[in-house]
Amino acid sequence: RWTAGRHPERVQAIEAAFAKAIAADPDEVTAYQSRASFRAGVLDWRGAAEDLASAIAIEPSVDLHLRRSGILSQSGRDREALAEAEAAQKLDPASTPALLRVAELLSERGDAAR
């Protein structure tokens, strides 16, 4: 894992490539997902959360909501992380990963009885 501060020219080049891919097909979820993964890898939590929000707006899924929940938790945005986990659970009430994520977040805030 390397951060943007250590290799800004590399990060800028990769960001430009992702921007070009997204501009070519802004309704394609894959480019947003890939850029979100890259941004998380360079600790750009805000950028990763934004990309996942864009992907969710195009094609909501349990996986995307849970990924965004994890990113939001990493950046200390716990209330939003819980909302994303609950959105995942609403999409698929039988989803074990969504159920576990909601329970984990509620437990961390001392609200496990809910």
C-alpha positions in Angstrom: 0.0 0.0 0.0 1.4 3.4 -0.9 -0.1 6.8 -0.3 -0.7 9.7 -2.6 1.8 11.8 -0.7 4.7 9.5 -1.5 4.0 9.1 -5.3 1.7 12.0 -6.4 2.7 11.7 -10.0 1.7 8.1 -10.1 -1.6 8.7 -8.4 -2.4 11.6 -10.7 -1.7 9.4 -13.8 -3.9 6.6 -12.5 -6.7 9.1 -11.5 -6.6 10.5 -15.0 -6.9 7.0 -16.5 -10.0 6.3 -14.3 -11.5 9.7 -15.1 -11.1 9.0 -18.9 -12.8 5.5 -18.5 -15.7 7.0 -16.5 -16.1 9.9 -19.0 -16.2 7.3 -21.8 -19.1 5.4 -20.2 -20.5 7.3 -17.1 -23.2 4.7 -16.6 -20.8 1.8 -16.2 -20.4 0.7 -12.6 -17.1 -1.1 -13.0 -15.0 2.0 -13.4 -16.4 3.6 -10.3 -15.8 0.4 -8.3 -12.3 0.1 -9.6 -11.4 3.7 -8.8 -13.0 3.3 -5.3 -10.7 0.3 -4.7 -7.7 2.3 -5.9 -8.6 5.3 -3.8 -9.1 3.2 -0.7 -5.7 1.7 -1.4 -4.1 5.1 -1.2 -6.2 6.0 1.8 -8.5 8.5 0.0 -11.6 7.5 2.0 -13.7 10.4 0.8 -13.0 9.7 -2.9 -13.7 6.0 -2.4 -17.0 6.7 -0.7 -18.0 9.1 -3.5 -17.2 6.6 -6.2 -19.2 3.9 -4.4 -22.1 6.3 -4.0 -22.0 6.9 -7.8 -21.9 3.2 -8.4 -24.9 2.6 -6.1 -26.8 5.4 -7.9 -26.4 3.4 -11.1 -26.8 -0.1 -9.9 -27.6 -0.6 -6.2 -26.4 -3.9 -4.7 -25.8 -5.4 -1.3 -22.1 -5.6 -2.0 -21.7 -2.0 -3.0 -23.6 -0.8 0.1 -21.5 -3.0 2.3 -18.2 -1.8 0.7 -19.3 1.8 1.1 -20.2 1.1 4.8 -16.7 -0.2 5.4 -15.1 2.8 3.7 -17.3 5.2 5.7 -16.3 3.4 8.9 -12.6 3.8 8.0 -13.1 7.6 7.8 -15.0 7.8 11.1 -18.4 8.4 9.5 -20.1 5.7 11.6 -23.7 7.0 11.4 -23.4 7.0 7.6 -21.8 3.5 7.7 -24.8 2.2 9.6 -27.2 3.7 7.1 -25.3 2.0 4.2 -25.4 -1.3 6.0 -29.1 -0.9 6.6 -29.6 0.0 3.0 -27.9 -3.3 2.1 -30.1 -5.2 4.5 -33.2 -3.5 3.0 -32.2 -4.6 -0.5 -31.9 -8.2 0.7 -33.3 -8.9 4.2 -31.9 -12.5 4.0 -28.3 -11.3 3.4 -26.1 -12.7 6.1 -23.3 -10.2 5.5 -25.7 -7.3 5.7 -27.2 -8.6 8.9 -23.8 -9.1 10.4 -22.6 -5.7 9.4 -25.7 -4.0 10.9 -25.2 -6.0 14.1 -21.5 -5.1 14.3 -22.1 -1.4 13.8 -25.0 -1.3 16.3 -22.8 -3.2 18.8 -20.0 -0.8 18.4 -22.2 2.1 19.3 -23.7 0.2 22.3 -27.1 -0.4 20.6 -27.0 -4.2 20.2 -30.4 -4.7 21.6 -32.0 -3.0 18.6 
